[in-house]
Amino acid sequence: MEYDKKKYKVYTWRHWMVLHWIVNPGLAFNELVLGQRVPKISLVDKTSDKPRMEKTYVPCPHCSKLHDGRTWSPQNGTGFNNWFGLYCPNCGGTIPCITNGLSFVLKCLTFPVWGWFRKSLKKRWLEKQPQRYEGIDLNIVPNPFDKKSWKATGLTWGVFMFLVMTFIFPFFEGEEITLDSVLIAIPFWTIAGFGFGYAMKIYTSRTAGKNDRTTTANNGS
């Protein structure tokens, strides 16, 4: 599928945000349990001055439709339960998604258990999808990092990572969980959480950059 690179900036696994989804082991929980997914390809309109989340699109490789990135959102009940990929409400196809590294390993190890039921599970999943996308409203999807909400979102992320990295991973790896490790992890993940939230606030609220506008203007002249 070809894209107008004069208008859109193409994001793949090479972008730091997408790469973060692959290498961060804590996000395996989001993918395997919550069914939260990230598309393999997304596009950002370089000609728009809207905030990034309002000018991000996800192309469907089956029907070529460009979906607003907010199509899959918790507010519309479509942000989770996407275990087999992102459902395209236009053609009924499944948009391929990035796989978290730890998630990939776990699925490979447990494939002898769930692999036998994969086709039937996906069939039932697909049957339920059309009704999930009836009457979705993109206008009710807020920027989770807008204004002061970035603090709550970042802190939530920090708490999640604190629990996963301090207790869950050491437990399964047979490592000792000490008071010192807990006391060190608390300020570390608190600062990391606020840092993540603020970085995402800047990133998602960012409008078209000077270079993008200049490039677009030169291409149009």
FITOR-84010 format. One record per atom (N, C-alpha, C): atom name; x, y, z; residue number from 1. Coordinates in steps of 0.001 Angstrom, whole numbers. Layout:
<sites>
[CA,[X,Y,Z],NUM] ...
</sites>
This chain:
<sites>
[N,[842,-1195,0],1] [CA,[0,0,0],1] [C,[873,1240,0],1] [N,[647,2125,-974],2] [CA,[1451,3333,-1110],2] [C,[798,4496,-366],2] [N,[1641,5385,178],3] [CA,[1137,6541,905],3] [C,[1738,7811,325],3] [N,[982,8895,397],4] [CA,[1465,10190,-73],4] [C,[2422,10744,988],4] [N,[3707,10536,771],5] [CA,[4692,10938,1771],5] [C,[4907,12445,1813],5] [N,[4341,13155,834],6] [CA,[4387,14616,880],6] [C,[3376,15139,1903],6] [N,[2315,14359,2103],7] [CA,[1272,14770,3044],7] [C,[1402,14065,4388],7] [N,[1783,12783,4351],8] [CA,[1814,12010,5574],8] [C,[3231,11590,5974],8] [N,[3469,11602,7262],9] [CA,[4694,11027,7797],9] [C,[4354,9612,8248],9] [N,[5100,8630,7767],10] [CA,[4797,7235,8034],10] [C,[5564,6751,9269],10] [N,[4828,6169,10212],11] [CA,[5432,5654,11432],11] [C,[5360,4130,11438],11] [N,[6510,3479,11638],12] [CA,[6575,2025,11717],12] [C,[7288,1656,13026],12] [N,[7759,416,13130],13] [CA,[8431,-32,14350],13] [C,[9710,746,14633],13] [N,[10232,1460,13642],14] [CA,[11480,2210,13835],14] [C,[11272,3466,14688],14] [N,[10033,3921,14837],15] [CA,[9784,5110,15645],15] [C,[9901,4750,17118],15] [N,[10433,5676,17924],16] [CA,[10739,5359,19322],16] [C,[9518,4944,20125],16] [N,[8344,5526,19824],17] [CA,[7155,5164,20581],17] [C,[6715,3739,20278],17] [N,[6792,3363,19005],18] [CA,[6412,2007,18612],18] [C,[7446,1009,19115],18] [N,[8714,1395,19032],19] [CA,[9792,531,19518],19] [C,[9664,316,21021],19] [N,[9206,1341,21717],20] [CA,[8993,1234,23167],20] [C,[7973,145,23473],20] [N,[6954,32,22615],21] [CA,[5936,-998,22818],21] [C,[6550,-2390,22673],21] [N,[7528,-2517,21799],22] [CA,[8141,-3815,21542],22] [C,[9071,-4232,22676],22] [N,[9883,-3309,23162],23] [CA,[10944,-3675,24111],23] [C,[10539,-3575,25577],23] [N,[9458,-2871,25895],24] [CA,[9044,-2719,27288],24] [C,[8296,-3970,27746],24] [N,[8879,-4793,28621],25] [CA,[8228,-6046,29034],25] [C,[6923,-5829,29783],25] [N,[6799,-4678,30451],26] [CA,[5581,-4411,31202],26] [C,[4346,-4311,30329],26] [N,[4534,-3964,29055],27] [CA,[3399,-3794,28150],27] [C,[2855,-5120,27631],27] [N,[3531,-6218,27967],28] [CA,[3004,-7534,27599],28] [C,[1653,-7753,28276],28] [N,[1493,-7203,29481],29] [CA,[217,-7313,30199],29] [C,[-891,-6622,29413],29] [N,[-601,-5407,28904],30] [CA,[-1589,-4667,28121],30] [C,[-2028,-5454,26896],30] [N,[-1046,-6101,26271],31] [CA,[-1334,-6815,25025],31] [C,[-2051,-8145,25262],31] [N,[-1543,-8945,26190],32] [CA,[-2081,-10285,26393],32] [C,[-3365,-10307,27217],32] [N,[-3432,-9462,28230],33] [CA,[-4591,-9471,29133],33] [C,[-5652,-8457,28706],33] [N,[-5231,-7221,28459],34] [CA,[-6191,-6168,28126],34] [C,[-6557,-6142,26645],34] [N,[-5682,-6688,25808],35] [CA,[-5967,-6661,24369],35] [C,[-5751,-5284,23767],35] [N,[-4826,-4520,24331],36] [CA,[-4496,-3205,23783],36] [C,[-3420,-3394,22717],36] [N,[-3627,-2846,21516],37] [CA,[-2693,-3086,20429],37] [C,[-2258,-1782,19762],37] [N,[-1109,-1856,19080],38] [CA,[-545,-731,18341],38] [C,[-370,-1162,16887],38] [N,[-916,-419,15927],39] [CA,[-818,-824,14520],39] [C,[619,-801,14008],39] [N,[927,-1675,13055],40] [CA,[2265,-1720,12483],40] [C,[2587,-443,11715],40] [N,[1566,168,11139],41] [CA,[1765,1397,10357],41] [C,[731,2432,10766],41] [N,[1169,3634,11036],42] [CA,[261,4758,11276],42] [C,[798,5974,10534],42] [N,[-90,6893,10206],43] [CA,[262,8070,9421],43] [C,[-92,9332,10189],43] [N,[750,10341,10079],44] [CA,[480,11638,10688],44] [C,[433,12680,9565],44] [N,[-662,13427,9509],45] [CA,[-853,14430,8469],45] [C,[59,15632,8731],45] [N,[1047,15824,7880],46] [CA,[2009,16914,8051],46] [C,[1414,18266,7673],46] [N,[276,18273,6976],47] [CA,[-315,19528,6521],47] [C,[-1297,20106,7532],47] [N,[-1573,19356,8597],48] [CA,[-2563,19787,9581],48] [C,[-1908,20451,10776],48] [N,[-2573,21452,11337],49] [CA,[-2100,22139,12539],49] [C,[-2797,21627,13797],49] [N,[-3572,20554,13674],50] [CA,[-4268,19986,14819],50] [C,[-3272,19257,15723],50] [N,[-3641,19003,16989],51] [CA,[-2779,18190,17858],51] [C,[-2539,16825,17218],51] [N,[-1430,16196,17562],52] [CA,[-1026,14964,16901],52] [C,[-2092,13876,16944],52] [N,[-2757,13707,18078],53] [CA,[-3727,12625,18178],53] [C,[-4934,12837,17271],53] [N,[-5176,14093,16839],54] [CA,[-6298,14387,15959],54] [C,[-5923,14314,14487],54] [N,[-4654,14132,14200],55] [CA,[-4220,14051,12800],55] [C,[-3453,12753,12524],55] [N,[-3684,11763,13393],56] [CA,[-3066,10460,13209],56] [C,[-4071,9498,12604],56] [N,[-3649,8770,11597],57] [CA,[-4534,7850,10896],57] [C,[-3912,6457,10819],57] [N,[-4782,5467,10789],58] [CA,[-4351,4072,10670],58] [C,[-4924,3506,9375],58] [N,[-4068,3131,8431],59] [CA,[-4563,2593,7146],59] [C,[-4919,1120,7254],59] [N,[-5983,730,6588],60] [CA,[-6346,-681,6519],60] [C,[-5729,-1261,5249],60] [N,[-4909,-2293,5344],61] [CA,[-4256,-2864,4169],61] [C,[-5222,-3626,3253],61] [N,[-6436,-3885,3747],62] [CA,[-7402,-4660,2968],62] [C,[-8287,-3778,2086],62] [N,[-8766,-2654,2632],63] [CA,[-9661,-1784,1859],63] [C,[-9062,-407,1605],63] [N,[-7862,-145,2145],64] [CA,[-7121,1114,1947],64] [C,[-7763,2323,2631],64] [N,[-8756,2117,3467],65] [CA,[-9371,3242,4163],65] [C,[-8440,3762,5254],65] [N,[-8379,5090,5390],66] [CA,[-7597,5711,6453],66] [C,[-8527,5997,7632],66] [N,[-8311,5272,8717],67] [CA,[-9145,5457,9899],67] [C,[-8532,6485,10833],67] [N,[-9372,7320,11407],68] [CA,[-8926,8213,12472],68] [C,[-8370,7344,13593],68] [N,[-7185,7695,14108],69] [CA,[-6550,6895,15149],69] [C,[-7386,6751,16404],69] [N,[-8346,7673,16607],70] [CA,[-9187,7621,17800],70] [C,[-10332,6614,17668],70] [N,[-10371,5917,16525],71] [CA,[-11406,4904,16322],71] [C,[-11345,3841,17410],71] [N,[-10119,3522,17844],72] [CA,[-9925,2501,18878],72] [C,[-9611,3205,20198],72] [N,[-10639,3463,20974],73] [CA,[-10479,4237,22207],73] [C,[-11320,3641,23332],73] [N,[-10858,3765,24587],74] [CA,[-11635,3272,25725],74] [C,[-12999,3956,25830],74] [N,[-13069,5238,25445],75] [CA,[-14327,5974,25545],75] [C,[-15425,5360,24681],75] [N,[-15031,4764,23541],76] [CA,[-15995,4125,22647],76] [C,[-16075,2619,22864],76] [N,[-15342,2127,23865],77] [CA,[-15367,699,24142],77] [C,[-14599,-134,23141],77] [N,[-13678,502,22404],78] [CA,[-12927,-211,21368],78] [C,[-11419,-187,21606],78] [N,[-10990,376,22724],79] [CA,[-9560,508,22997],79] [C,[-8900,-778,23460],79] [N,[-9712,-1719,23973],80] [CA,[-9182,-2980,24477],80] [C,[-9887,-4156,23801],80] [N,[-9524,-5361,24212],81] [CA,[-10099,-6590,23625],81] [C,[-9770,-6746,22145],81] [N,[-8619,-6210,21751],82] [CA,[-8200,-6311,20346],82] [C,[-7072,-7333,20191],82] [N,[-7291,-8529,20742],83] [CA,[-6225,-9530,20801],83] [C,[-5732,-9980,19421],83] [N,[-6595,-9974,18444],84] [CA,[-6201,-10460,17116],84] [C,[-5839,-9329,16157],84] [N,[-5793,-8105,16647],85] [CA,[-5463,-6949,15815],85] [C,[-6546,-5893,15926],85] [N,[-6438,-4840,15132],86] [CA,[-7444,-3785,15123],86] [C,[-8477,-4096,14044],86] [N,[-9721,-4153,14441],87] [CA,[-10806,-4473,13512],87] [C,[-11122,-3270,12631],87] [N,[-11243,-3500,11330],88] [CA,[-11610,-2430,10400],88] [C,[-13120,-2431,10229],88] [N,[-13824,-1415,10749],89] [CA,[-15280,-1377,10632],89] [C,[-15763,-1102,9214],89] [N,[-14839,-784,8317],90] [CA,[-15233,-503,6937],90] [C,[-15356,-1778,6099],90] [N,[-14390,-2696,6250],91] [CA,[-14406,-3919,5437],91] [C,[-14457,-5196,6254],91] [N,[-14296,-5092,7566],92] [CA,[-14335,-6283,8407],92] [C,[-13013,-7013,8488],92] [N,[-11965,-6435,7917],93] [CA,[-10652,-7049,7972],93] [C,[-9946,-6751,9278],93] [N,[-8792,-7358,9475],94] [CA,[-8005,-7148,10684],94] [C,[-6711,-6432,10336],94] [N,[-6502,-5283,10930],95] [CA,[-5307,-4478,10677],95] [C,[-4149,-5034,11503],95] [N,[-3026,-5400,10863],96] [CA,[-1880,-5984,11583],96] [C,[-1312,-5035,12635],96] [N,[-847,-5621,13730],97] [CA,[-319,-4825,14845],97] [C,[1071,-5295,15258],97] [N,[1761,-4398,15968],98] [CA,[3062,-4702,16549],98] [C,[2887,-5711,17686],98] [N,[3872,-6589,17858],99] [CA,[3837,-7555,18954],99] [C,[4930,-7232,19965],99] [N,[4544,-7116,21209],100] [CA,[5509,-6887,22283],100] [C,[6473,-8071,22381],100] [N,[7746,-7802,22677],101] [CA,[8759,-8848,22712],101] [C,[8457,-9954,23708],101] [N,[8144,-9578,24956],102] [CA,[7837,-10572,25977],102] [C,[6552,-11311,25631],102] [N,[5597,-10577,25090],103] [CA,[4338,-11190,24676],103] [C,[4582,-12271,23624],103] [N,[5479,-11981,22689],104] [CA,[5812,-12937,21640],104] [C,[6407,-14220,22233],104] [N,[7324,-14045,23175],105] [CA,[7957,-15200,23811],105] [C,[6930,-16039,24563],105] [N,[6055,-15369,25329],106] [CA,[5046,-16083,26105],106] [C,[4064,-16827,25209],106] [N,[3696,-16202,24097],107] [CA,[2765,-16865,23180],107] [C,[3407,-18083,22521],107] [N,[4697,-17975,22235],108] [CA,[5402,-19114,21647],108] [C,[5475,-20282,22633],108] [N,[5768,-19973,23895],109] [CA,[5899,-21015,24911],109] [C,[4575,-21698,25210],109] [N,[3493,-20934,25130],110] [CA,[2178,-21490,25470],110] [C,[1371,-21908,24250],110] [N,[1970,-21804,23069],111] [CA,[1244,-22138,21835],111] [C,[664,-23557,21851],111] [N,[1381,-24557,22386],112] [CA,[794,-25908,22422],112] [C,[-529,-25977,23169],112] [N,[-793,-24976,24041],113] [CA,[-2032,-24966,24811],113] [C,[-3149,-24242,24059],113] [N,[-2865,-23005,23625],114] [CA,[-3928,-22211,23003],114] [C,[-3949,-22297,21483],114] [N,[-2880,-22792,20874],115] [CA,[-2801,-22845,19423],115] [C,[-3891,-23670,18777],115] [N,[-4340,-24731,19476],116] [CA,[-5394,-25581,18933],116] [C,[-6709,-24832,18772],116] [N,[-6919,-23793,19568],117] [CA,[-8207,-23088,19567],117] [C,[-8137,-21723,18894],117] [N,[-6985,-21394,18300],118] [CA,[-6779,-20055,17763],118] [C,[-7824,-19672,16712],118] [N,[-8072,-20558,15754],119] [CA,[-9007,-20238,14672],119] [C,[-10426,-20037,15185],119] [N,[-10860,-20892,16099],120] [CA,[-12220,-20765,16636],120] [C,[-12342,-19523,17508],120] [N,[-11274,-19207,18261],121] [CA,[-11294,-18004,19099],121] [C,[-11366,-16754,18244],121] [N,[-10588,-16716,17149],122] [CA,[-10600,-15553,16271],122] [C,[-11948,-15416,15569],122] [N,[-12548,-16534,15192],123] [CA,[-13853,-16498,14535],123] [C,[-14900,-15879,15450],123] [N,[-14920,-16323,16710],124] [CA,[-15882,-15763,17670],124] [C,[-15586,-14295,17938],124] [N,[-14295,-13954,17977],125] [CA,[-13901,-12560,18201],125] [C,[-14391,-11674,17065],125] [N,[-14209,-12122,15832],126] [CA,[-14641,-11348,14660],126] [C,[-16155,-11165,14638],126] [N,[-16884,-12168,15067],127] [CA,[-18350,-12081,15058],127] [C,[-18864,-10993,15992],127] [N,[-18102,-10701,17045],128] [CA,[-18531,-9713,18030],128] [C,[-18121,-8284,17674],128] [N,[-17229,-8127,16705],129] [CA,[-16660,-6817,16436],129] [C,[-17615,-5780,15825],129] [N,[-18421,-6139,14823],130] [CA,[-19260,-5100,14188],130] [C,[-20094,-4278,15161],130] [N,[-20698,-4927,16149],131] [CA,[-21549,-4196,17093],131] [C,[-20746,-3264,17991],131] [N,[-19455,-3558,18179],132] [CA,[-18613,-2702,19019],132] [C,[-18376,-1344,18371],132] [N,[-18480,-1273,17050],133] [CA,[-18148,-47,16331],133] [C,[-19385,704,15837],133] [N,[-20548,284,16275],134] [CA,[-21772,976,15889],134] [C,[-21911,2275,16679],134] [N,[-22025,3382,15954],135] [CA,[-22252,4679,16595],135] [C,[-21077,5232,17380],135] [N,[-19848,4874,17020],136] [CA,[-18700,5437,17742],136] [C,[-18598,6936,17466],136] [N,[-18176,7675,18462],137] [CA,[-18084,9134,18373],137] [C,[-16652,9561,18672],137] [N,[-15966,10052,17645],138] [CA,[-14573,10452,17809],138] [C,[-14442,11719,18648],138] [N,[-15508,12501,18731],139] [CA,[-15448,13771,19458],139] [C,[-15431,13596,20975],139] [N,[-15748,12399,21459],140] [CA,[-15776,12201,22914],140] [C,[-14437,11674,23430],140] [N,[-13466,11534,22522],141] [CA,[-12175,10985,22915],141] [C,[-11226,12121,23282],141] [N,[-10926,12311,24561],142] [CA,[-10035,13393,24982],142] [C,[-8576,12986,24868],142] [N,[-7723,13971,24870],143] [CA,[-6285,13692,24928],143] [C,[-5955,13344,26378],143] [N,[-5539,12096,26661],144] [CA,[-5273,11698,28047],144] [C,[-4104,12443,28678],144] [N,[-3356,13196,27863],145] [CA,[-2197,13928,28381],145] [C,[-2418,15441,28304],145] [N,[-3672,15856,28072],146] [CA,[-3973,17270,27919],146] [C,[-4030,17959,29286],146] [N,[-3693,19260,29293],147] [CA,[-3756,20094,30493],147] [C,[-3051,19407,31669],147] [N,[-3779,19185,32786],148] [CA,[-3148,18588,33957],148] [C,[-3328,17072,34017],148] [N,[-4075,16515,33073],149] [CA,[-4337,15075,33116],149] [C,[-3083,14251,32861],149] [N,[-2035,14874,32299],150] [CA,[-799,14139,32056],150] [C,[-175,13638,33358],150] [N,[-422,14372,34449],151] [CA,[135,13974,35742],151] [C,[-498,12673,36221],151] [N,[-1838,12590,36140],152] [CA,[-2540,11386,36586],152] [C,[-2198,10194,35697],152] [N,[-2160,10436,34377],153] [CA,[-1850,9355,33444],153] [C,[-421,8871,33627],153] [N,[507,9812,33790],154] [CA,[1903,9443,33991],154] [C,[2104,8699,35301],154] [N,[1427,9160,36353],155] [CA,[1562,8508,37651],155] [C,[972,7096,37611],155] [N,[-134,6942,36894],156] [CA,[-737,5614,36733],156] [C,[239,4666,36041],156] [N,[892,5176,35004],157] [CA,[1892,4372,34287],157] [C,[3050,4013,35216],157] [N,[3478,4995,36035],158] [CA,[4580,4759,36966],158] [C,[4240,3705,38000],158] [N,[3012,3752,38530],159] [CA,[2576,2756,39520],159] [C,[2538,1365,38897],159] [N,[2022,1301,37678],160] [CA,[1954,16,36978],160] [C,[3350,-579,36789],160] [N,[4279,251,36316],161] [CA,[5637,-222,36083],161] [C,[6320,-587,37400],161] [N,[6030,163,38476],162] [CA,[6586,-135,39797],162] [C,[6167,-1525,40253],162] [N,[4890,-1852,40121],163] [CA,[4391,-3156,40546],163] [C,[4974,-4282,39697],163] [N,[5024,-4049,38382],164] [CA,[5518,-5095,37479],164] [C,[7005,-5361,37693],164] [N,[7794,-4278,37703],165] [CA,[9250,-4433,37762],165] [C,[9770,-4747,39157],165] [N,[9031,-4342,40195],166] [CA,[9508,-4533,41569],166] [C,[9018,-5832,42197],166] [N,[7810,-6261,41814],167] [CA,[7241,-7450,42444],167] [C,[6990,-8618,41484],167] [N,[6327,-8335,40374],168] [CA,[5908,-9428,39492],168] [C,[7091,-10125,38822],168] [N,[7959,-9343,38151],169] [CA,[9100,-9948,37470],169] [C,[10056,-10665,38430],169] [N,[10453,-10016,39542],170] [CA,[11338,-10721,40481],170] [C,[10720,-12014,41019],170] [N,[9406,-12004,41231],171] [CA,[8727,-13190,41748],171] [C,[8862,-14366,40791],171] [N,[8583,-14120,39507],172] [CA,[8647,-15191,38515],172] [C,[10085,-15597,38188],172] [N,[11021,-14676,38396],173] [CA,[12418,-15000,38131],173] [C,[13127,-15572,39359],173] [N,[12402,-15688,40450],174] [CA,[12962,-16284,41655],174] [C,[13930,-15384,42394],174] [N,[13847,-14070,42161],175] [CA,[14739,-13130,42829],175] [C,[14122,-12661,44153],175] [N,[14965,-12303,45071],176] [CA,[14504,-11843,46377],176] [C,[13997,-10403,46288],176] [N,[12841,-10174,46887],177] [CA,[12268,-8824,46925],177] [C,[12588,-8232,48294],177] [N,[13457,-7242,48307],178] [CA,[13913,-6667,49577],178] [C,[13298,-5293,49808],178] [N,[13374,-4855,51061],179] [CA,[12867,-3532,51409],179] [C,[13655,-2447,50681],179] [N,[14971,-2646,50573],180] [CA,[15819,-1663,49888],180] [C,[15404,-1499,48425],180] [N,[15145,-2613,47758],181] [CA,[14759,-2535,46346],181] [C,[13425,-1820,46175],181] [N,[12522,-2020,47126],182] [CA,[11214,-1359,47074],182] [C,[11362,139,47307],182] [N,[12188,517,48330],183] [CA,[12372,1935,48654],183] [C,[13077,2682,47522],183] [N,[13963,2008,46812],184] [CA,[14650,2632,45679],184] [C,[13693,2774,44491],184] [N,[12829,1772,44304],185] [CA,[11919,1760,43156],185] [C,[10821,2812,43258],185] [N,[10392,3126,44471],186] [CA,[9286,4084,44639],186] [C,[9619,5455,44042],186] [N,[10701,6126,44449],187] [CA,[10991,7436,43842],187] [C,[11382,7314,42366],187] [N,[12051,6210,42013],188] [CA,[12476,6049,40621],188] [C,[11277,6017,39684],188] [N,[10284,5170,39968],189] [CA,[9134,5041,39080],189] [C,[8175,6219,39211],189] [N,[8214,6934,40347],190] [CA,[7407,8150,40464],190] [C,[7942,9213,39511],190] [N,[9248,9417,39526],191] [CA,[9876,10392,38623],191] [C,[9723,9941,37174],191] [N,[9923,8642,36932],192] [CA,[9786,8111,35572],192] [C,[8360,8284,35064],192] [N,[7384,8092,35949],193] [CA,[5988,8239,35556],193] [C,[5656,9663,35151],193] [N,[6071,10633,35981],194] [CA,[5824,12032,35642],194] [C,[6580,12430,34373],194] [N,[7799,11894,34237],195] [CA,[8575,12182,33030],195] [C,[7897,11642,31792],195] [N,[7360,10420,31888],196] [CA,[6645,9813,30773],196] [C,[5388,10622,30427],196] [N,[4635,10997,31467],197] [CA,[3406,11760,31241],197] [C,[3669,13097,30575],197] [N,[4705,13794,31036],198] [CA,[5006,15112,30462],198] [C,[5515,14982,29030],198] [N,[6345,13970,28795],199] [CA,[6852,13759,27428],199] [C,[5706,13459,26472],199] [N,[4734,12667,26936],200] [CA,[3580,12347,26101],200] [C,[2672,13547,25916],200] [N,[2596,14421,26925],201] [CA,[1807,15647,26793],201] [C,[2372,16508,25669],201] [N,[3698,16670,25652],202] [CA,[4351,17457,24615],202] [C,[4159,16796,23254],202] [N,[4308,15470,23234],203] [CA,[4246,14743,21968],203] [C,[2844,14760,21366],203] [N,[1821,14455,22175],204] [CA,[455,14353,21650],204] [C,[-174,15716,21366],204] [N,[290,16762,22040],205] [CA,[-275,18089,21828],205] [C,[440,18861,20734],205] [N,[1517,18293,20255],206] [CA,[2330,18977,19257],206] [C,[1584,19112,17936],206] [N,[1614,20301,17351],207] [CA,[997,20533,16054],207] [C,[2067,20373,14986],207] [N,[1711,20692,13745],208] [CA,[2681,20539,12666],208] [C,[3918,21357,12943],208] [N,[5091,20739,12829],209] [CA,[6342,21419,13107],209] [C,[6751,22328,11984],209] [N,[7718,23166,12253],210] [CA,[8197,24123,11264],210] [C,[8717,23410,10028],210] [N,[9489,22316,10230],211] [CA,[10051,21601,9105],211] [C,[8964,20974,8245],211] [N,[7909,20427,8897],212] [CA,[6818,19808,8148],212] [C,[6089,20830,7307],212] [N,[5831,22026,7906],213] [CA,[5101,23047,7154],213] [C,[5944,23569,6013],213] [N,[7255,23733,6268],214] [CA,[8131,24219,5211],214] [C,[8206,23233,4051],214] [N,[8302,21930,4421],215] [CA,[8363,20898,3389],215] [C,[7099,20874,2568],215] [N,[5950,20973,3253],216] [CA,[4681,20945,2549],216] [C,[4543,22148,1631],216] [N,[4967,23339,2124],217] [CA,[4865,24553,1324],217] [C,[5743,24451,81],217] [N,[6956,23922,255],218] [CA,[7874,23786,-893],218] [C,[7340,22806,-1913],218] [N,[6710,21723,-1413],219] [CA,[6170,20727,-2341],219] [C,[4979,21281,-3103],219] [N,[4265,22220,-2481],220] [CA,[3079,22753,-3141],220] [C,[3370,23916,-4064],220] [N,[4593,24457,-3985],221] [CA,[4931,25621,-4811],221] [C,[5470,25233,-6171],221] 
</sites>
